[in-house]
Amino acid sequence: MELGGQQKIRCDRTGLIAEIEFKTKPMFGGDVNKIKGCIRSIKDESKVFYTFEGKWDEVITMKDSRGVRLC
């Protein structure tokens, strides 16, 4: 069994929200353990500082707002 869905983690101290989507495996083909998300400002949710995606049990790639890969 695999669980999926979205989570928001809010930090009032830093003023940031992390939005994480845990993706489920498609019916035919595809991978398991995939995630995708972003880190935004609490005050202006349209302002995205970082995006990330990958597999939570392998490698997650993070990019800044300009699209520059960080790790």
Gaussian input, Z-matrix of N, CA and C with variables (Angstrom, degrees):
# hf/3-21g

backbone

0 1
 N
 C     1     B1
 C     2     B2     1     A1
 N     3     B3     2     A2     1     D1
 C     4     B4     3     A3     2     D2
 C     5     B5     4     A4     3     D3
 N     6     B6     5     A5     4     D4
 C     7     B7     6     A6     5     D5
 C     8     B8     7     A7     6     D6
 N     9     B9     8     A8     7     D7
 C    10    B10     9     A9     8     D8
 C    11    B11    10    A10     9     D9
 N    12    B12    11    A11    10    D10
 C    13    B13    12    A12    11    D11
 C    14    B14    13    A13    12    D12
 N    15    B15    14    A14    13    D13
 C    16    B16    15    A15    14    D14
 C    17    B17    16    A16    15    D15
 N    18    B18    17    A17    16    D16
 C    19    B19    18    A18    17    D17
 C    20    B20    19    A19    18    D18
 N    21    B21    20    A20    19    D19
 C    22    B22    21    A21    20    D20
 C    23    B23    22    A22    21    D21
 N    24    B24    23    A23    22    D22
 C    25    B25    24    A24    23    D23
 C    26    B26    25    A25    24    D24
 N    27    B27    26    A26    25    D25
 C    28    B28    27    A27    26    D26
 C    29    B29    28    A28    27    D27
 N    30    B30    29    A29    28    D28
 C    31    B31    30    A30    29    D29
 C    32    B32    31    A31    30    D30
 N    33    B33    32    A32    31    D31
 C    34    B34    33    A33    32    D32
 C    35    B35    34    A34    33    D33
 N    36    B36    35    A35    34    D34
 C    37    B37    36    A36    35    D35
 C    38    B38    37    A37    36    D36
 N    39    B39    38    A38    37    D37
 C    40    B40    39    A39    38    D38
 C    41    B41    40    A40    39    D39
 N    42    B42    41    A41    40    D40
 C    43    B43    42    A42    41    D41
 C    44    B44    43    A43    42    D42
 N    45    B45    44    A44    43    D43
 C    46    B46    45    A45    44    D44
 C    47    B47    46    A46    45    D45
 N    48    B48    47    A47    46    D46
 C    49    B49    48    A48    47    D47
 C    50    B50    49    A49    48    D48
 N    51    B51    50    A50    49    D49
 C    52    B52    51    A51    50    D50
 C    53    B53    52    A52    51    D51
 N    54    B54    53    A53    52    D52
 C    55    B55    54    A54    53    D53
 C    56    B56    55    A55    54    D54
 N    57    B57    56    A56    55    D55
 C    58    B58    57    A57    56    D56
 C    59    B59    58    A58    57    D57
 N    60    B60    59    A59    58    D58
 C    61    B61    60    A60    59    D59
 C    62    B62    61    A61    60    D60
 N    63    B63    62    A62    61    D61
 C    64    B64    63    A63    62    D62
 C    65    B65    64    A64    63    D63
 N    66    B66    65    A65    64    D64
 C    67    B67    66    A66    65    D65
 C    68    B68    67    A67    66    D66
 N    69    B69    68    A68    67    D67
 C    70    B70    69    A69    68    D68
 C    71    B71    70    A70    69    D69
 N    72    B72    71    A71    70    D70
 C    73    B73    72    A72    71    D71
 C    74    B74    73    A73    72    D72
 N    75    B75    74    A74    73    D73
 C    76    B76    75    A75    74    D74
 C    77    B77    76    A76    75    D75
 N    78    B78    77    A77    76    D76
 C    79    B79    78    A78    77    D77
 C    80    B80    79    A79    78    D78
 N    81    B81    80    A80    79    D79
 C    82    B82    81    A81    80    D80
 C    83    B83    82    A82    81    D81
 N    84    B84    83    A83    82    D82
 C    85    B85    84    A84    83    D83
 C    86    B86    85    A85    84    D84
 N    87    B87    86    A86    85    D85
 C    88    B88    87    A87    86    D86
 C    89    B89    88    A88    87    D87
 N    90    B90    89    A89    88    D88
 C    91    B91    90    A90    89    D89
 C    92    B92    91    A91    90    D90
 N    93    B93    92    A92    91    D91
 C    94    B94    93    A93    92    D92
 C    95    B95    94    A94    93    D93
 N    96    B96    95    A95    94    D94
 C    97    B97    96    A96    95    D95
 C    98    B98    97    A97    96    D96
 N    99    B99    98    A98    97    D97
 C   100   B100    99    A99    98    D98
 C   101   B101   100   A100    99    D99
 N   102   B102   101   A101   100   D100
 C   103   B103   102   A102   101   D101
 C   104   B104   103   A103   102   D102
 N   105   B105   104   A104   103   D103
 C   106   B106   105   A105   104   D104
 C   107   B107   106   A106   105   D105
 N   108   B108   107   A107   106   D106
 C   109   B109   108   A108   107   D107
 C   110   B110   109   A109   108   D108
 N   111   B111   110   A110   109   D109
 C   112   B112   111   A111   110   D110
 C   113   B113   112   A112   111   D111
 N   114   B114   113   A113   112   D112
 C   115   B115   114   A114   113   D113
 C   116   B116   115   A115   114   D114
 N   117   B117   116   A116   115   D115
 C   118   B118   117   A117   116   D116
 C   119   B119   118   A118   117   D117
 N   120   B120   119   A119   118   D118
 C   121   B121   120   A120   119   D119
 C   122   B122   121   A121   120   D120
 N   123   B123   122   A122   121   D121
 C   124   B124   123   A123   122   D122
 C   125   B125   124   A124   123   D123
 N   126   B126   125   A125   124   D124
 C   127   B127   126   A126   125   D125
 C   128   B128   127   A127   126   D126
 N   129   B129   128   A128   127   D127
 C   130   B130   129   A129   128   D128
 C   131   B131   130   A130   129   D129
 N   132   B132   131   A131   130   D130
 C   133   B133   132   A132   131   D131
 C   134   B134   133   A133   132   D132
 N   135   B135   134   A134   133   D133
 C   136   B136   135   A135   134   D134
 C   137   B137   136   A136   135   D135
 N   138   B138   137   A137   136   D136
 C   139   B139   138   A138   137   D137
 C   140   B140   139   A139   138   D138
 N   141   B141   140   A140   139   D139
 C   142   B142   141   A141   140   D140
 C   143   B143   142   A142   141   D141
 N   144   B144   143   A143   142   D142
 C   145   B145   144   A144   143   D143
 C   146   B146   145   A145   144   D144
 N   147   B147   146   A146   145   D145
 C   148   B148   147   A147   146   D146
 C   149   B149   148   A148   147   D147
 N   150   B150   149   A149   148   D148
 C   151   B151   150   A150   149   D149
 C   152   B152   151   A151   150   D150
 N   153   B153   152   A152   151   D151
 C   154   B154   153   A153   152   D152
 C   155   B155   154   A154   153   D153
 N   156   B156   155   A155   154   D154
 C   157   B157   156   A156   155   D155
 C   158   B158   157   A157   156   D156
 N   159   B159   158   A158   157   D157
 C   160   B160   159   A159   158   D158
 C   161   B161   160   A160   159   D159
 N   162   B162   161   A161   160   D160
 C   163   B163   162   A162   161   D161
 C   164   B164   163   A163   162   D162
 N   165   B165   164   A164   163   D163
 C   166   B166   165   A165   164   D164
 C   167   B167   166   A166   165   D165
 N   168   B168   167   A167   166   D166
 C   169   B169   168   A168   167   D167
 C   170   B170   169   A169   168   D168
 N   171   B171   170   A170   169   D169
 C   172   B172   171   A171   170   D170
 C   173   B173   172   A172   171   D171
 N   174   B174   173   A173   172   D172
 C   175   B175   174   A174   173   D173
 C   176   B176   175   A175   174   D174
 N   177   B177   176   A176   175   D175
 C   178   B178   177   A177   176   D176
 C   179   B179   178   A178   177   D177
 N   180   B180   179   A179   178   D178
 C   181   B181   180   A180   179   D179
 C   182   B182   181   A181   180   D180
 N   183   B183   182   A182   181   D181
 C   184   B184   183   A183   182   D182
 C   185   B185   184   A184   183   D183
 N   186   B186   185   A185   184   D184
 C   187   B187   186   A186   185   D185
 C   188   B188   187   A187   186   D186
 N   189   B189   188   A188   187   D187
 C   190   B190   189   A189   188   D188
 C   191   B191   190   A190   189   D189
 N   192   B192   191   A191   190   D190
 C   193   B193   192   A192   191   D191
 C   194   B194   193   A193   192   D192
 N   195   B195   194   A194   193   D193
 C   196   B196   195   A195   194   D194
 C   197   B197   196   A196   195   D195
 N   198   B198   197   A197   196   D196
 C   199   B199   198   A198   197   D197
 C   200   B200   199   A199   198   D198
 N   201   B201   200   A200   199   D199
 C   202   B202   201   A201   200   D200
 C   203   B203   202   A202   201   D201
 N   204   B204   203   A203   202   D202
 C   205   B205   204   A204   203   D203
 C   206   B206   205   A205   204   D204
 N   207   B207   206   A206   205   D205
 C   208   B208   207   A207   206   D206
 C   209   B209   208   A208   207   D207
 N   210   B210   209   A209   208   D208
 C   211   B211   210   A210   209   D209
 C   212   B212   211   A211   210   D210

   B1=1.4354
   B2=1.5217
   B3=1.3212
   B4=1.4579
   B5=1.5187
   B6=1.3230
   B7=1.4547
   B8=1.5107
   B9=1.3105
   B10=1.4561
   B11=1.5137
   B12=1.3133
   B13=1.4525
   B14=1.5077
   B15=1.3335
   B16=1.4585
   B17=1.5157
   B18=1.3243
   B19=1.4611
   B20=1.5247
   B21=1.3345
   B22=1.4623
   B23=1.5177
   B24=1.3229
   B25=1.4625
   B26=1.5236
   B27=1.3143
   B28=1.4650
   B29=1.5240
   B30=1.3313
   B31=1.4631
   B32=1.5347
   B33=1.3231
   B34=1.4655
   B35=1.5263
   B36=1.3308
   B37=1.4612
   B38=1.5281
   B39=1.3503
   B40=1.4678
   B41=1.5192
   B42=1.3357
   B43=1.4609
   B44=1.5194
   B45=1.3424
   B46=1.4631
   B47=1.5285
   B48=1.3166
   B49=1.4618
   B50=1.5250
   B51=1.3236
   B52=1.4639
   B53=1.5276
   B54=1.3134
   B55=1.4594
   B56=1.5247
   B57=1.3204
   B58=1.4608
   B59=1.5210
   B60=1.3187
   B61=1.4591
   B62=1.5271
   B63=1.3236
   B64=1.4565
   B65=1.5225
   B66=1.3232
   B67=1.4668
   B68=1.5217
   B69=1.3122
   B70=1.4597
   B71=1.5247
   B72=1.3016
   B73=1.4654
   B74=1.5240
   B75=1.3292
   B76=1.4640
   B77=1.5327
   B78=1.3110
   B79=1.4604
   B80=1.5379
   B81=1.3287
   B82=1.4682
   B83=1.5206
   B84=1.3299
   B85=1.4594
   B86=1.5164
   B87=1.3203
   B88=1.4562
   B89=1.5157
   B90=1.3173
   B91=1.4583
   B92=1.5156
   B93=1.3251
   B94=1.4621
   B95=1.5219
   B96=1.3349
   B97=1.4610
   B98=1.5279
   B99=1.3300
   B100=1.4576
   B101=1.5250
   B102=1.3338
   B103=1.4547
   B104=1.5230
   B105=1.3290
   B106=1.4526
   B107=1.5203
   B108=1.3267
   B109=1.4464
   B110=1.5110
   B111=1.3390
   B112=1.4524
   B113=1.5202
   B114=1.3307
   B115=1.4520
   B116=1.5212
   B117=1.3425
   B118=1.4635
   B119=1.5241
   B120=1.3192
   B121=1.4524
   B122=1.5311
   B123=1.3288
   B124=1.4695
   B125=1.5270
   B126=1.3341
   B127=1.4640
   B128=1.5177
   B129=1.3238
   B130=1.4651
   B131=1.5210
   B132=1.3365
   B133=1.4626
   B134=1.5246
   B135=1.3386
   B136=1.4652
   B137=1.5318
   B138=1.3353
   B139=1.4690
   B140=1.5284
   B141=1.3403
   B142=1.4622
   B143=1.5278
   B144=1.3349
   B145=1.4559
   B146=1.5293
   B147=1.3389
   B148=1.4628
   B149=1.5239
   B150=1.3374
   B151=1.4630
   B152=1.5164
   B153=1.3223
   B154=1.4609
   B155=1.5181
   B156=1.3342
   B157=1.4542
   B158=1.5186
   B159=1.3065
   B160=1.4547
   B161=1.5102
   B162=1.3236
   B163=1.4608
   B164=1.5181
   B165=1.3372
   B166=1.4624
   B167=1.5184
   B168=1.3230
   B169=1.4640
   B170=1.5303
   B171=1.3344
   B172=1.4699
   B173=1.5226
   B174=1.3364
   B175=1.4638
   B176=1.5309
   B177=1.3319
   B178=1.4593
   B179=1.5237
   B180=1.3257
   B181=1.4558
   B182=1.5208
   B183=1.3361
   B184=1.4599
   B185=1.5179
   B186=1.3469
   B187=1.4676
   B188=1.5127
   B189=1.3372
   B190=1.4610
   B191=1.5240
   B192=1.3251
   B193=1.4753
   B194=1.5259
   B195=1.3325
   B196=1.4666
   B197=1.5173
   B198=1.3461
   B199=1.4464
   B200=1.5148
   B201=1.3418
   B202=1.4664
   B203=1.5286
   B204=1.3218
   B205=1.4500
   B206=1.5292
   B207=1.3317
   B208=1.4719
   B209=1.5102
   B210=1.3000
   B211=1.4648
   B212=1.5073
   A1=108.75
   A2=116.12
   A3=121.90
   A4=108.56
   A5=116.48
   A6=121.68
   A7=109.61
   A8=116.56
   A9=121.61
   A10=109.92
   A11=116.07
   A12=121.18
   A13=111.26
   A14=114.76
   A15=120.57
   A16=110.96
   A17=115.11
   A18=122.42
   A19=108.88
   A20=115.43
   A21=121.67
   A22=107.70
   A23=114.93
   A24=120.87
   A25=106.64
   A26=115.65
   A27=121.61
   A28=110.06
   A29=116.24
   A30=121.18
   A31=108.40
   A32=116.16
   A33=120.38
   A34=112.39
   A35=117.29
   A36=121.09
   A37=111.62
   A38=116.72
   A39=120.57
   A40=113.25
   A41=117.21
   A42=120.96
   A43=112.73
   A44=117.07
   A45=120.99
   A46=111.81
   A47=115.40
   A48=123.62
   A49=107.39
   A50=116.83
   A51=121.77
   A52=107.34
   A53=117.03
   A54=122.43
   A55=107.59
   A56=116.49
   A57=121.37
   A58=109.03
   A59=116.20
   A60=121.48
   A61=108.49
   A62=115.87
   A63=121.78
   A64=106.52
   A65=116.00
   A66=120.66
   A67=111.11
   A68=115.70
   A69=120.49
   A70=109.86
   A71=115.78
   A72=122.13
   A73=109.28
   A74=117.35
   A75=119.80
   A76=111.15
   A77=116.19
   A78=121.27
   A79=111.53
   A80=116.14
   A81=120.64
   A82=109.35
   A83=116.94
   A84=121.59
   A85=112.05
   A86=116.41
   A87=121.53
   A88=113.20
   A89=115.19
   A90=122.78
   A91=111.72
   A92=115.03
   A93=121.60
   A94=109.04
   A95=117.10
   A96=124.95
   A97=114.12
   A98=118.45
   A99=121.38
   A100=110.52
   A101=115.38
   A102=121.28
   A103=109.34
   A104=114.57
   A105=121.85
   A106=106.53
   A107=117.08
   A108=117.83
   A109=113.60
   A110=114.33
   A111=120.52
   A112=110.11
   A113=114.79
   A114=122.33
   A115=106.14
   A116=114.88
   A117=122.17
   A118=111.20
   A119=114.47
   A120=122.30
   A121=109.40
   A122=117.63
   A123=120.53
   A124=110.14
   A125=117.34
   A126=121.22
   A127=112.94
   A128=117.37
   A129=121.97
   A130=107.80
   A131=116.97
   A132=121.00
   A133=113.50
   A134=117.57
   A135=119.13
   A136=111.04
   A137=116.64
   A138=120.66
   A139=109.59
   A140=116.00
   A141=122.49
   A142=108.54
   A143=116.19
   A144=121.25
   A145=112.17
   A146=115.93
   A147=120.95
   A148=110.01
   A149=115.54
   A150=122.13
   A151=107.51
   A152=115.86
   A153=119.47
   A154=109.44
   A155=115.09
   A156=121.46
   A157=109.17
   A158=115.63
   A159=120.97
   A160=110.40
   A161=114.90
   A162=122.02
   A163=107.74
   A164=116.54
   A165=119.88
   A166=113.27
   A167=118.52
   A168=120.21
   A169=112.32
   A170=117.54
   A171=121.13
   A172=110.55
   A173=117.42
   A174=122.04
   A175=109.74
   A176=115.16
   A177=121.77
   A178=107.06
   A179=117.03
   A180=122.96
   A181=108.99
   A182=116.27
   A183=121.59
   A184=109.43
   A185=115.93
   A186=121.96
   A187=109.16
   A188=116.01
   A189=119.25
   A190=109.57
   A191=116.51
   A192=121.24
   A193=112.63
   A194=118.11
   A195=121.54
   A196=112.36
   A197=116.93
   A198=121.24
   A199=113.69
   A200=116.94
   A201=121.63
   A202=108.93
   A203=115.70
   A204=121.60
   A205=110.31
   A206=116.01
   A207=121.39
   A208=112.58
   A209=116.98
   A210=120.38
   A211=109.81
   D1=143.32
   D2=178.86
   D3=-129.78
   D4=134.19
   D5=178.01
   D6=-104.11
   D7=146.30
   D8=178.71
   D9=-142.06
   D10=171.70
   D11=178.34
   D12=146.76
   D13=-172.52
   D14=-177.82
   D15=-115.49
   D16=147.18
   D17=177.05
   D18=-135.12
   D19=146.40
   D20=172.90
   D21=-121.58
   D22=132.37
   D23=176.25
   D24=-118.45
   D25=119.86
   D26=-175.02
   D27=-110.22
   D28=134.06
   D29=177.44
   D30=-124.01
   D31=105.35
   D32=-179.82
   D33=-67.38
   D34=-28.39
   D35=-179.92
   D36=-64.64
   D37=-44.15
   D38=-179.12
   D39=-92.09
   D40=-17.77
   D41=-178.17
   D42=77.96
   D43=26.28
   D44=-176.91
   D45=-121.10
   D46=153.41
   D47=173.87
   D48=-124.38
   D49=131.21
   D50=172.09
   D51=-103.29
   D52=124.03
   D53=176.25
   D54=-109.07
   D55=122.54
   D56=-176.11
   D57=-125.31
   D58=130.33
   D59=174.98
   D60=-112.19
   D61=119.67
   D62=175.38
   D63=-92.19
   D64=112.91
   D65=-174.88
   D66=-89.52
   D67=142.19
   D68=177.03
   D69=-93.97
   D70=158.30
   D71=-179.96
   D72=-69.66
   D73=134.42
   D74=175.79
   D75=-62.54
   D76=161.58
   D77=-178.37
   D78=-57.15
   D79=-43.42
   D80=-179.53
   D81=-122.37
   D82=121.33
   D83=178.22
   D84=73.94
   D85=-172.04
   D86=177.75
   D87=89.24
   D88=175.46
   D89=-177.34
   D90=-109.09
   D91=161.83
   D92=173.99
   D93=-105.74
   D94=167.26
   D95=174.53
   D96=66.47
   D97=26.94
   D98=-179.49
   D99=-86.74
   D100=143.35
   D101=173.97
   D102=-133.61
   D103=158.84
   D104=177.22
   D105=-152.22
   D106=143.95
   D107=179.81
   D108=-175.62
   D109=-171.56
   D110=-179.54
   D111=-152.73
   D112=165.08
   D113=175.25
   D114=-120.43
   D115=122.31
   D116=-173.95
   D117=-121.80
   D118=170.40
   D119=172.92
   D120=-83.35
   D121=139.59
   D122=175.88
   D123=-67.22
   D124=-41.72
   D125=-176.48
   D126=-69.37
   D127=-36.81
   D128=-178.85
   D129=-132.64
   D130=90.51
   D131=-175.17
   D132=-65.60
   D133=-12.46
   D134=176.32
   D135=-79.07
   D136=-13.58
   D137=179.73
   D138=-88.97
   D139=107.98
   D140=-179.38
   D141=-100.72
   D142=123.05
   D143=179.03
   D144=-87.12
   D145=-42.61
   D146=-176.76
   D147=-141.84
   D148=150.61
   D149=170.22
   D150=-124.67
   D151=154.04
   D152=178.18
   D153=-149.73
   D154=154.83
   D155=176.24
   D156=-162.63
   D157=159.53
   D158=179.85
   D159=150.94
   D160=-152.96
   D161=179.19
   D162=-116.16
   D163=125.23
   D164=-174.76
   D165=-63.68
   D166=-18.65
   D167=179.04
   D168=-102.05
   D169=7.05
   D170=179.10
   D171=-134.62
   D172=-96.73
   D173=-175.18
   D174=-125.80
   D175=135.10
   D176=174.18
   D177=-118.81
   D178=126.98
   D179=-179.83
   D180=-99.44
   D181=132.22
   D182=-179.61
   D183=-118.65
   D184=138.81
   D185=178.30
   D186=-129.18
   D187=150.07
   D188=176.41
   D189=-84.45
   D190=-177.14
   D191=-174.88
   D192=-64.69
   D193=-19.15
   D194=177.91
   D195=-88.00
   D196=-6.69
   D197=-178.35
   D198=91.88
   D199=8.47
   D200=179.57
   D201=-80.52
   D202=126.21
   D203=-179.49
   D204=-69.56
   D205=128.34
   D206=-179.10
   D207=-98.08
   D208=-40.70
   D209=-179.70
   D210=-158.91

